Amino acid sequence: MDTKILLENGTNELEVLEFTIDGNSYGINVAKIKEIINYQPVTPVPNSHPSIEGIFMPRDTMITAIDLRNCLQRGVSEEGGLFIVTNFNKLDIAFHVDSVIGIHRVSWKDIIKPGATVSTTEDGISTGVIKKNEKLIIILDFEKIVSDINPETGLKMTEIDELGVRDRSEVPILIAEDSVLLNKMIVESLKKAGYVNVTHTNNGQEAYDYICEVKAHGDVKEHIRCIITDIEMPEMDGHRLTKLVKEDDATCEIPVIIFSSLINDQMRRKGEALGANAQLTKPEIGNLVRTVDELILK
């Protein structure tokens, strides 16, 4: 498959690895994957979450193995199959799956928001659905899966309390985040830190539509002093949003912070090439607020 276009930044495309569990097709963003290896025996961890199969150490690195079949309430996986070894939120985690089908290149515009097309169980941990050759591929929310198993990997709200009371109410901030829970938590964190003038949108397209709307009515900086965006979002991703903002003379000076679980060396280089002012991984909510402070005071 020709994936040269993905070497360009801000194309609003991604590669999705299709894999199977119990005869059903699921997907994961290739950007999260370190490698795919054959199943190998794991050491059980006493008193661990039921979805944690255990730990193993390929190449002297300890990795936690999670049983996706169990997460999806489809029983317990037997020995065999594959481990999809991932890295996001600065964690190395292996997900046990039955088989891997292949990689699809898709546009974020082609990803359907989950709803009636998926079951109640999957709807809670799904970020979208792809239709390929009359088959539905459910993209799973791996961040939520890990956070549900170990809440300590989620946003650390206590970091906000340490910042103390501040008044930043006149600073307008725009947020693009498709996760309802994370969107709410980011807004609440900013408000606790004094940033009460916050506009939140569900994806990059909604954020860009808002930018175009305020631009048509005058000075954009009166309504937006800072943009916080996720990377993975339906319709328009955060890299595409950053590219559009930084290429427009009317908005290029507005600081853009990419706040995503996908910040690794490769993604950081992409963000820098697009002109992002800062890139932070999602658990660092305290650093997010401090970074907003620094950028708006420049």
C-alpha positions, 0 to 999 in steps of 0.5 A: 500500500502506498502511504507516501502521503502520510509522510506529509504533515496535516493531510487529515489522514491516518493509518488504521491497523485492523485486527480481530477478536471473536470474529469481529473487526476492530482498529487502532491508529498505527501511530500508537503501535511499536510492534506486533509480536506472537503471543508469549506466556506472561507472569500473572500479577496478584490482585490485578484488574481482571483484564490484565493478563500479566507481565512479560519482558521482551528485550529486558523491558517490562510490559503489561499485557491486557486481554482485549477480549475481556475488556469487551466482555467477550470472555477470556483469551486463551494462549495464542494469537498476537500482542499489539505492543503500543506506546501512548501516554508514555506507557508501553502496553501490549494488547492481546488480540486474535489476529491482524488483518492489515492496514487501511489508510483513511481520512478522519472525515470518513470515520463515523462517530459511534452510536447505534452502529455499535453495542453498548459495551463497545460504544463506551470504549469506541472513538469511531467506526470505519466502513470497509467493503460492507464491513464495520471496523470499530476503532477502540479508545485505548486511552479509556481502556487503560484509564478504566483499568488504572485511573492513575494513568488519567488526568491528574486533577490534583496538579491544578490545586497546587497552582493556587488561585489566579485570575485569567478570566479575560483570556479566551481559549479554544479547545478541540477534543472529541472525548466528552470526558476529557473535554469536560475535564480540560475545561474544568481544569482551566476554570479552576486555574482561572481561565473561565473564558473557554470555548470547547469544540468536539473536533478540529473541524468544529474548532476551525469553523469557529475560527472562521466565524470570528475571523469574519467578524473582526479581530480573531485575537479578541476571541481566541488567545490560545488553542488547545487541540488533541491529535486524533479526532473525527472530521479534522485532526489536530495536525490539520487544524494546526496547519490551517491556523499557522498558514493563515496570516490572521491566526498564525500568531495564536499559540497552538498547544497539542495535548495528546496521548500520541506525543512521541519523537515522530509525532513531536517532529510532525507538530514542530514542522506544522508550527505547534508552539507546545506539545504535551502528553495527556496526563500532564494537565498541570503542565498544560496550564503552566504552558498556557500561562507562559504562551499568553504572557509572551 
